[in-house]
Amino acid sequence: MTKPDAETAPRPKLSEKLNRRRLGKRLLQSEWVQRIGSLLIHGMLSGIWRTNRDNGTSSDWETMLDEAWPAIFTLWHGQHLLIPYGGPRDRKFVTLVSRSTDAEINARVIERAGYDVIRGSGGRDVRLVSEKGGVRALFAMRDALKRGVSVVMIADISKGEARQAGEGIVTLARISGRPIIPVALATSRRIVLEKTWDKTTINLPFGVRSARLAPPIYVSPKADKEEMLEARQRVTAELNRVTHEANTAVGIST
């Protein structure tokens, strides 16, 4: 029996793998998958929220909101799944979602939860941020804050260094004059995907929950590079603190 050539044998397998990946991506982007998928995910997350009772350790939202509304609420990547279900229902929120087609289903879930969505994408390279709509999104969020609508924004940069506040969050605070409020929400029952870069947390039903908010962090409109760096470090520290507090409140050691 003739053996396949070592250089050509893997090619059909690679081609099949790429074709399956393209097919899966097209399927995921189809309208009916987006519509049904977002409905199912929204229903699941809403159910998880309702079946986790607050254990009495959450921060007093109303007192803080009266003093600092509108604000820029920020949290870590991978800890965001239940956040759209936890905010006061009588207040308006808008959140930033990537402009990539892969993020469309996330945007639809968020909209079903009652939040408005702004499209944009951040990064470390100013040119790339501009190309992806990051600058346009930044000004759209500033305008929302001017209208009295609070912004929900992830602090750390996607695929960047996890648990380190990026420049975007403090830039928005500087140009809008509105404070940053670090937020963490934890449930006693959860699954942590340890191999993901952001340690994505999947909250589970039938437990208890706790939402912790840090005091407002303001950034001067005249802040220089050093002050911006200090603001990022403070956001990082406060987010880590309230995350630890929320986890401890529901019995999770970190």
ROKOL-169574 format. One line per 3 residues: number of its first residue (from 0); their letters; for each residue x, y, z of N, C-alpha, C, O. Coordinates in steps of 0.02 Angstrom, whole numbers, plus 50000, padded with zeros to 5 digits. Example, Ala and Ser with C-alpha at 12.3 -4.5 7.8 and 13.67 -1.06 7.14 Angstrom:
0	as	50660:49716:50390:50615:49775:50390:50660:49835:50390:50712:49834:50423 | 50642:49888:50354:50684:49947:50357:50645:50002:50394:50670:50057:50402
//
This chain:
0	mtk	50042:49940:50000:50000:50000:50000:50044:50062:50000:50091:50068:50039 | 50028:50108:49956:50069:50169:49951:50053:50216:50007:49995:50232:50020 | 50105:50240:50041:50095:50287:50096:50085:50357:50069:50118:50376:50020
3	pda	50042:50397:50099:50033:50466:50076:50095:50507:50087:50133:50496:50135 | 50106:50554:50042:50164:50598:50049:50158:50638:50113:50104:50665:50128 | 50212:50644:50152:50211:50676:50218:50193:50750:50213:50163:50777:50260
6	eta	50211:50783:50157:50199:50854:50151:50127:50870:50131:50100:50922:50148 | 50096:50823:50093:50029:50837:50067:49973:50807:50108:49916:50830:50104 | 49987:50756:50149:49935:50721:50187:49894:50767:50232:49833:50759:50234
9	prp	49924:50814:50270:49886:50854:50317:49840:50906:50284:49794:50931:50316 | 49853:50921:50219:49817:50977:50188:49741:50967:50185:49704:51013:50201 | 49716:50908:50165:49643:50900:50165:49612:50911:50233:49558:50940:50238
12	kls	49645:50887:50286:49619:50895:50353:49617:50969:50373:49568:50992:50403 | 49669:51006:50355:49671:51077:50371:49616:51114:50333:49583:51158:50360 | 49607:51096:50269:49556:51128:50228:49486:51114:50256:49444:51159:50259
15	ekl	49475:51052:50277:49410:51035:50306:49397:51073:50370:49341:51096:50383 | 49449:51080:50410:49442:51116:50473:49425:51189:50461:49382:51217:50495 | 49459:51220:50412:49445:51290:50396:49375:51299:50368:49341:51348:50384
18	nrr	49354:51252:50327:49286:51256:50298:49233:51250:50353:49183:51286:50351 | 49243:51205:50401:49196:51196:50455:49193:51260:50498:49140:51280:50521 | 49252:51290:50508:49255:51351:50548:49217:51408:50513:49180:51445:50545
21	rlg	49226:51414:50447:49191:51467:50409:49115:51455:50411:49076:51502:50419 | 49095:51392:50403:49025:51375:50404:48994:51391:50472:48939:51419:50477 | 49031:51373:50526:49007:51387:50593:49000:51462:50606:48953:51484:50639
24	krl	49047:51501:50579:49045:51573:50589:48986:51604:50551:48952:51648:50578 | 48974:51581:50490:48917:51607:50451:48852:51589:50486:48805:51629:50488 | 48849:51528:50513:48788:51507:50547:48775:51549:50609:48719:51570:50622
27	lqs	48829:51563:50647:48823:51603:50707:48800:51674:50692:48766:51705:50732 | 48818:51699:50633:48802:51767:50614:48734:51774:50580:48711:51829:50566 | 48701:51718:50568:48636:51721:50534:48584:51752:50579:48588:51748:50640
30	ewv	48535:51784:50548:48484:51822:50585:48445:51777:50632:48433:51796:50689 | 48424:51719:50610:48382:51677:50652:48420:51649:50711:48392:51642:50766 | 48484:51633:50702:48525:51610:50758:48536:51666:50809:48531:51656:50869
33	qri	48549:51727:50783:48558:51784:50827:48495:51798:50867:48498:51811:50928 | 48438:51796:50834:48375:51812:50867:48356:51760:50920:48341:51776:50977 | 48358:51697:50900:48339:51643:50946:48391:51635:51001:48374:51625:51059
36	gsl	48455:51639:50981:48508:51630:51030:48507:51684:51084:48515:51669:51143 | 48496:51747:51064:48494:51801:51113:48434:51794:51159:48438:51810:51218 | 48377:51770:51132:48318:51760:51172:48330:51705:51225:48311:51714:51283
39	lih	48360:51651:51205:48374:51596:51251:48424:51616:51305:48415:51601:51364 | 48478:51651:51284:48529:51672:51332:48499:51722:51381:48512:51718:51442 | 48461:51769:51356:48428:51818:51400:48383:51783:51451:48384:51800:51510
42	gml	48344:51736:51427:48300:51699:51473:48338:51662:51526:48318:51661:51584 | 48394:51631:51506:48435:51594:51553:48466:51641:51606:48463:51627:51665 | 48495:51696:51583:48528:51743:51629:48477:51776:51675:48490:51786:51734
45	sgi	48420:51793:51648:48367:51823:51689:48345:51775:51744:48333:51795:51801 | 48339:51711:51725:48321:51660:51774:48374:51650:51827:48357:51641:51886 | 48437:51652:51808:48492:51645:51856:48490:51704:51905:48500:51695:51965
48	wrt	48478:51764:51879:48474:51823:51922:48418:51816:51973:48428:51828:52033 | 48360:51796:51950:48302:51792:51994:48309:51737:52047:48281:51742:52101 | 48346:51684:52031:48352:51628:52078:48411:51635:52125:48424:51590:52166
51	nrd	48447:51690:52120:48500:51706:52169:48475:51764:52212:48468:51820:52187 | 48463:51751:52275:48436:51805:52319:48494:51846:52347:48548:51820:52360 | 48481:51911:52355:48531:51955:52386:48536:51936:52460:48485:51930:52495
54	ngt	48596:51927:52484:48606:51905:52554:48613:51963:52603:48632:51953:52661 | 48597:52024:52580:48599:52081:52625:48666:52116:52631:48674:52161:52673 | 48715:52096:52591:48781:52126:52595:48795:52174:52537:48850:52203:52534
57	ssd	48747:52184:52493:48758:52228:52435:48762:52301:52456:48734:52321:52507 | 48797:52340:52415:48802:52412:52427:48735:52446:52416:48692:52419:52380 | 48726:52503:52446:48664:52542:52439:48668:52582:52374:48697:52636:52371
60	wet	48637:52555:52321:48638:52587:52256:48606:52657:52259:48635:52704:52233 | 48549:52662:52289:48510:52724:52285:48547:52784:52314:48547:52838:52285 | 48579:52774:52372:48616:52829:52403:48672:52853:52357:48682:52913:52347
63	mld	48709:52804:52329:48765:52822:52286:48742:52853:52221:48772:52901:52196 | 48687:52828:52193:48663:52854:52129:48637:52925:52136:48647:52966:52092 | 48605:52939:52191:48580:53007:52201:48637:53057:52204:48629:53115:52183
66	eaw	48694:53036:52229:48751:53081:52236:48793:53086:52173:48823:53138:52160 | 48795:53034:52133:48844:53032:52078:48813:53019:52010:48850:53008:51962 | 48748:53020:52003:48716:53004:51939:48720:53063:51891:48711:53120:51913
69	pai	48733:53053:51826:48752:52989:51795:48825:52974:51807:48865:53018:51821 | 48843:52910:51802:48911:52888:51816:48935:52837:51765:48896:52813:51724 | 48999:52822:51769:49029:52771:51726:49041:52709:51769:49089:52706:51807
72	ftl	48997:52661:51764:49004:52600:51803:49051:52553:51767:49043:52540:51707 | 49100:52527:51803:49150:52486:51770:49163:52422:51808:49156:52419:51869 | 49181:52370:51771:49193:52304:51800:49246:52268:51758:49266:52292:51705
75	whg	49267:52211:51783:49318:52172:51748:49287:52128:51693:49230:52106:51699 | 49326:52116:51641:49307:52067:51590:49293:51999:51624:49325:51981:51673 | 49245:51964:51597:49230:51897:51622:49186:51896:51683:49167:51842:51706
78	qhl	49169:51955:51710:49127:51959:51770:49062:51996:51754:49030:52024:51800 | 49043:51997:51691:48991:52043:51669:48922:52012:51655:48875:52049:51643 | 48915:51947:51657:48855:51914:51631:48790:51938:51664:48740:51948:51630
81	lip	48791:51949:51730:48729:51967:51765:48722:52042:51776:48670:52064:51800 | 48772:52081:51760:48770:52153:51773:48708:52188:51743:48678:52229:51777 | 48689:52173:51680:48630:52207:51653:48565:52194:51691:48516:52231:51683
84	ygg	48565:52142:51732:48504:52125:51770:48505:52153:51841:48456:52148:51877 | 48562:52183:51860:48569:52205:51928:48558:52279:51941:48551:52300:51998 | 48558:52319:51887:48550:52391:51896:48478:52410:51911:48432:52373:51894
87	prd	48467:52468:51941:48399:52492:51955:48359:52497:51891:48382:52525:51842 | 48298:52471:51892:48258:52468:51831:48230:52536:51811:48208:52545:51754 | 48230:52584:51857:48202:52650:51841:48256:52699:51817:48243:52758:51808
90	rkf	48316:52673:51805:48371:52715:51781:48392:52692:51711:48384:52633:51694 | 48419:52739:51671:48440:52722:51604:48516:52709:51601:48556:52745:51631 | 48533:52655:51565:48602:52636:51556:48617:52624:51483:48573:52604:51444
93	vtl	48680:52635:51464:48704:52617:51398:48771:52581:51408:48809:52599:51453 | 48785:52533:51366:48847:52497:51374:48884:52492:51308:48853:52494:51255 | 48949:52484:51312:48992:52480:51253:49001:52406:51234:49018:52364:51275
96	vsr	48989:52391:51170:48997:52324:51143:49040:52327:51080:49034:52375:51041 | 49082:52278:51070:49125:52276:51011:49084:52280:50947:49027:52257:50944 | 49114:52309:50896:49080:52313:50831:49087:52250:50790:49058:52246:50736
99	std	49124:52201:50814:49133:52139:50777:49067:52102:50769:49024:52106:50813 | 49060:52065:50714:48999:52027:50703:48990:51973:50755:48934:51953:50771 | 49045:51948:50782:49042:51896:50833:49008:51921:50898:48982:51882:50937
102	aei	49010:51988:50908:48982:52016:50969:48909:52035:50962:48879:52060:51010 | 48879:52023:50903:48810:52043:50892:48762:52010:50940:48716:52042:50965 | 48773:51946:50953:48727:51911:50998:48732:51939:51069:48681:51942:51104
105	nar	48792:51960:51090:48800:51992:51156:48761:52057:51159:48727:52071:51209 | 48765:52096:51105:48728:52160:51103:48653:52148:51108:48618:52186:51142 | 48628:52097:51075:48556:52083:51077:48533:52060:51146:48479:52077:51169
108	vie	48575:52021:51179:48558:52000:51247:48554:52061:51293:48507:52066:51333 | 48602:52106:51288:48604:52166:51329:48542:52209:51316:48512:52236:51363 | 48523:52216:51253:48464:52255:51236:48401:52223:51264:48356:52258:51287
111	rag	48397:52157:51262:48339:52123:51291:48335:52135:51367:48281:52134:51396 | 48393:52145:51398:48395:52157:51470:48376:52229:51488:48368:52245:51547 | 48368:52272:51437:48345:52340:51449:48396:52395:51442:48381:52453:51454
114	ydv	48458:52377:51421:48509:52428:51411:48513:52448:51338:48498:52407:51294 | 48534:52510:51325:48551:52530:51257:48623:52510:51244:48661:52496:51291 | 48641:52507:51180:48708:52484:51161:48742:52535:51117:48712:52563:51071
117	irg	48806:52546:51130:48848:52587:51087:48902:52541:51059:48933:52502:51095 | 48913:52545:50993:48962:52503:50961:49031:52536:50962:49037:52597:50951 | 49081:52497:50975:49149:52524:50974:49198:52471:50993:49179:52416:51012
120	sgg	49262:52488:50988:49314:52441:51007:49375:52479:51029:49393:52529:50998 | 49406:52456:51082:49465:52490:51108:49528:52451:51095:49527:52396:51067 | 49584:52480:51116:49648:52448:51106:49704:52493:51128:49692:52547:51154
123	rdv	49764:52470:51118:49822:52509:51140:49847:52556:51086:49877:52608:51101 | 49835:52539:51022:49859:52579:50966:49806:52630:50947:49750:52611:50930 | 49823:52694:50949:49775:52747:50935:49746:52741:50865:49686:52752:50856
126	rlv	49787:52723:50816:49764:52716:50747:49711:52661:50742:49659:52670:50709 | 49723:52604:50775:49676:52549:50774:49611:52567:50809:49557:52548:50787 | 49617:52603:50864:49557:52625:50901:49513:52667:50855:49453:52658:50853
129	sek	49545:52713:50818:49508:52757:50774:49475:52717:50719:49417:52729:50702 | 49511:52668:50689:49484:52628:50635:49425:52586:50659:49377:52577:50621 | 49428:52561:50718:49375:52517:50744:49315:52556:50772:49267:52525:50795
132	ggv	49319:52619:50772:49263:52658:50797:49268:52676:50869:49219:52699:50899 | 49326:52665:50900:49335:52678:50970:49326:52751:50988:49296:52768:51039 | 49353:52796:50946:49347:52868:50959:49275:52890:50954:49251:52928:50996
135	ral	49240:52866:50902:49170:52883:50894:49129:52858:50953:49084:52893:50978 | 49145:52798:50976:49109:52769:51033:49122:52808:51096:49077:52818:51137 | 49184:52832:51104:49202:52870:51163:49159:52933:51168:49134:52950:51222
138	fam	49152:52968:51112:49112:53030:51112:49037:53014:51119:48999:53054:51147 | 49016:52957:51093:48946:52937:51101:48930:52924:51175:48876:52941:51199 | 48977:52894:51211:48967:52882:51282:48968:52948:51321:48929:52957:51368
141	rda	49012:52993:51301:49013:53059:51333:48946:53094:51324:48920:53125:51371 | 48919:53090:51263:48855:53123:51249:48798:53091:51290:48752:53125:51312 | 48801:53025:51298:48750:52991:51338:48752:53015:51410:48700:53027:51441
144	lkr	48812:53024:51437:48820:53049:51505:48791:53120:51511:48761:53137:51562 | 48801:53161:51460:48773:53228:51460:48697:53228:51462:48666:53274:51489 | 48667:53175:51433:48594:53169:51433:48567:53138:51497:48507:53129:51504
147	gvs	48612:53122:51543:48590:53092:51606:48586:53016:51605:48557:52986:51650 | 48616:52985:51554:48616:52912:51549:48683:52886:51573:48736:52909:51550 | 48682:52839:51619:48745:52811:51644:48774:52760:51595:48738:52729:51556
150	vvm	48840:52753:51598:48876:52708:51553:48902:52649:51593:48926:52656:51649 | 48897:52589:51563:48928:52529:51591:48985:52510:51543:48973:52499:51484 | 49046:52505:51570:49104:52495:51527:49154:52448:51561:49168:52455:51620
153	iad	49180:52401:51523:49231:52355:51548:49296:52394:51558:49315:52434:51515 | 49330:52382:51613:49390:52421:51629:49452:52396:51593:49492:52436:51568 | 49461:52330:51591:49522:52303:51561:49512:52291:51486:49456:52280:51463
156	isk	49567:52293:51449:49565:52289:51376:49559:52217:51354:49596:52173:51378 | 49514:52204:51307:49504:52137:51281:49569:52107:51254:49603:52139:51214 | 49584:52047:51277:49645:52011:51257:49709:52046:51279:49764:52027:51258
159	gea	49703:52097:51320:49762:52131:51347:49780:52101:51414:49772:52041:51425 | 49803:52143:51459:49821:52120:51526:49759:52121:51570:49731:52174:51584 | 49739:52061:51591:49678:52057:51632:49688:52090:51699:49743:52091:51727
162	rqa	49633:52118:51724:49631:52150:51790:49677:52211:51796:49705:52225:51849 | 49686:52246:51739:49722:52309:51739:49680:52360:51700:49667:52350:51641 | 49658:52413:51734:49615:52462:51701:49651:52494:51642:49709:52515:51648
165	geg	49617:52498:51585:49646:52529:51526:49637:52604:51525:49610:52633:51572 | 49661:52635:51472:49659:52708:51467:49589:52733:51449:49571:52790:51466 | 49549:52691:51415:49484:52714:51391:49438:52736:51447:49404:52787:51440
168	ivt	49437:52699:51501:49390:52715:51556:49406:52781:51589:49361:52819:51605 | 49471:52796:51598:49489:52859:51631:49485:52917:51582:49473:52974:51602 | 49494:52903:51517:49486:52955:51467:49414:52978:51464:49400:53038:51460
171	lar	49367:52931:51468:49296:52949:51468:49279:52992:51529:49242:53040:51524 | 49307:52973:51587:49295:53013:51647:49323:53083:51641:49294:53132:51664 | 49381:53088:51608:49414:53154:51601:49374:53199:51555:49365:53258:51570
174	isg	49350:53174:51498:49316:53217:51449:49243:53229:51467:49212:53276:51441 | 49215:53187:51511:49144:53195:51528:49133:53231:51594:49080:53260:51606 | 49184:53228:51638:49177:53257:51704:49136:53214:51752:49122:53235:51808
177	rpi	49117:53154:51730:49076:53110:51771:49121:53057:51806:49173:53038:51779 | 49100:53034:51864:49142:52989:51903:49139:52917:51879:49091:52895:51847 | 49193:52880:51894:49196:52808:51883:49175:52773:51947:49199:52791:52001
180	ipv	49130:52725:51942:49110:52685:52000:49126:52612:51987:49090:52579:51949 | 49178:52585:52017:49194:52514:52008:49139:52470:52039:49115:52483:52094 | 49121:52417:52003:49066:52372:52023:49090:52300:52020:49127:52281:51975
183	ala	49067:52260:52067:49079:52188:52065:49017:52152:52088:48984:52173:52136 | 49000:52098:52054:48942:52059:52073:48963:51985:52075:48992:51960:52028 | 48948:51952:52130:48967:51882:52138:48908:51840:52161:48864:51864:52197
186	tsr	48907:51778:52139:48857:51730:52162:48893:51671:52196:48950:51655:52178 | 48860:51641:52244:48892:51587:52282:48902:51524:52240:48947:51484:52253 | 48861:51516:52189:48867:51458:52144:48890:51484:52076:48858:51527:52047
189	riv	48945:51457:52051:48973:51481:51989:49023:51431:51961:49044:51385:51996 | 49041:51442:51899:49094:51404:51866:49144:51455:51839:49124:51502:51806 | 49207:51445:51854:49259:51490:51828:49298:51453:51774:49325:51399:51785
192	lek	49301:51482:51714:49339:51453:51659:49412:51474:51666:49433:51525:51639 | 49449:51433:51702:49517:51451:51721:49565:51461:51662:49613:51498:51667 | 49551:51428:51606:49596:51433:51549:49584:51494:51505:49624:51508:51461
195	twd	49530:51530:51518:49518:51591:51480:49562:51648:51507:49580:51648:51566 | 49579:51696:51464:49625:51749:51484:49597:51793:51540:49634:51821:51580 | 49529:51798:51542:49498:51842:51592:49465:51803:51649:49429:51833:51690
198	ktt	49477:51736:51651:49446:51694:51703:49369:51704:51704:49340:51719:51755 | 49339:51696:51645:49267:51707:51638:49228:51668:51690:49240:51609:51702 | 49181:51703:51722:49139:51673:51774:49069:51662:51747:49037:51709:51723
201	inl	49045:51601:51751:48977:51584:51732:48937:51575:51796:48947:51526:51832 | 48892:51620:51809:48851:51617:51869:48798:51562:51862:48772:51550:51808 | 48784:51528:51917:48736:51474:51918:48676:51492:51962:48682:51535:52005
204	pfg	48619:51460:51951:48558:51477:51990:48558:51448:52060:48600:51406:52077 | 48509:51470:52099:48494:51442:52165:48550:51451:52217:48568:51405:52253 | 48576:51512:52218:48625:51530:52269:48609:51597:52298:48551:51619:52298
207	vrs	48659:51631:52324:48651:51699:52348:48698:51744:52309:48747:51721:52279 | 48682:51809:52309:48723:51857:52272:48739:51918:52314:48705:51933:52363 | 48792:51952:52292:48812:52015:52325:48841:52061:52272:48884:52040:52232
210	arl	48819:52124:52271:48845:52174:52225:48879:52229:52266:48848:52259:52310 | 48942:52241:52252:48980:52291:52289:49001:52348:52242:49023:52336:52186 | 48993:52410:52267:49012:52469:52230:49064:52508:52269:49060:52514:52330
213	app	49114:52534:52234:49165:52577:52265:49143:52649:52262:49100:52667:52221 | 49170:52692:52304:49154:52763:52301:49174:52793:52233:49219:52767:52201 | 49140:52846:52211:49155:52877:52146:49228:52900:52140:49257:52927:52187
216	iyv	49256:52889:52081:49324:52911:52065:49320:52964:52010:49298:52950:51955 | 49341:53025:52026:49339:53079:51977:49409:53088:51946:49460:53077:51978 | 49409:53109:51882:49471:53123:51846:49468:53196:51822:49420:53216:51789
219	spk	49518:53234:51839:49519:53304:51820:49519:53313:51744:49554:53275:51709 | 49482:53361:51718:49483:53373:51646:49551:53397:51621:49564:53396:51561 | 49594:53418:51667:49661:53440:51649:49714:53388:51667:49774:53405:51670
222	adk	49694:53327:51681:49741:53275:51703:49795:53263:51651:49781:53256:51591 | 49858:53262:51674:49914:53246:51629:49925:53170:51628:49887:53133:51659 | 49978:53148:51594:49991:53076:51587:50001:53042:51655:49977:52987:51666
225	eem	50037:53076:51699:50049:53047:51765:49985:53040:51805:49974:52989:51838 | 49943:53091:51801:49879:53088:51837:49832:53036:51807:49794:53004:51843 | 49835:53027:51741:49794:52976:51709:49817:52906:51730:49776:52862:51742
228	lea	49882:52898:51736:49909:52833:51758:49888:52820:51830:49869:52764:51848 | 49891:52871:51872:49869:52863:51942:49795:52846:51946:49774:52805:51988 | 49755:52876:51901:49683:52860:51900:49671:52788:51880:49629:52754:51909
231	rqr	49708:52764:51831:49702:52694:51810:49721:52648:51867:49688:52597:51878 | 49773:52665:51903:49795:52623:51959:49743:52622:52014:49732:52570:52047 | 49711:52678:52025:49659:52681:52077:49598:52640:52057:49570:52604:52099
234	vta	49578:52645:51993:49522:52605:51969:49538:52531:51977:49496:52492:51998 | 49599:52512:51958:49620:52442:51965:49616:52419:52037:49588:52365:52052 | 49643:52459:52082:49643:52441:52153:49573:52435:52181:49557:52388:52218
237	eln	49530:52483:52163:49461:52483:52190:49420:52425:52161:49379:52395:52196 | 49430:52411:52097:49395:52354:52067:49416:52288:52100:49374:52245:52113 | 49480:52281:52111:49504:52220:52145:49476:52216:52216:49460:52162:52240
240	rvt	49471:52273:52248:49446:52273:52318:49372:52252:52320:49354:52208:52359 | 49330:52283:52278:49258:52267:52281:49245:52196:52255:49198:52163:52276 | 49288:52173:52208:49281:52103:52185:49295:52055:52242:49259:52006:52250
243	hea	49347:52069:52280:49363:52027:52339:49306:52030:52390:49287:51979:52418 | 49279:52089:52401:49225:52097:52449:49163:52058:52428:49132:52024:52469 | 49145:52063:52363:49086:52027:52339:49095:51952:52344:49049:51916:52365
246	nta	49154:51928:52325:49167:51857:52330:49164:51832:52403:49135:51781:52417 | 49195:51870:52447:49196:51851:52518:49125:51851:52546:49108:51809:52588 | 49084:51899:52524:49016:51905:52550:48972:51845:52534:48925:51829:52570
249	vgi	48989:51810:52478:48949:51751:52460:48986:51686:52476:48966:51632:52454 | 49040:51692:52515:49075:51632:52539:49127:51604:52492:49144:51545:52497 | 49153:51645:52446:49205:51621:52400:49272:51652:52422:49278:51713:52428
252	st	49320:51610:52433:49387:51634:52452:49427:51648:52389:49427:51609:52342 | 49461:51705:52389:49502:51725:52331:49573:51742:52352:49614:51759:52310
//
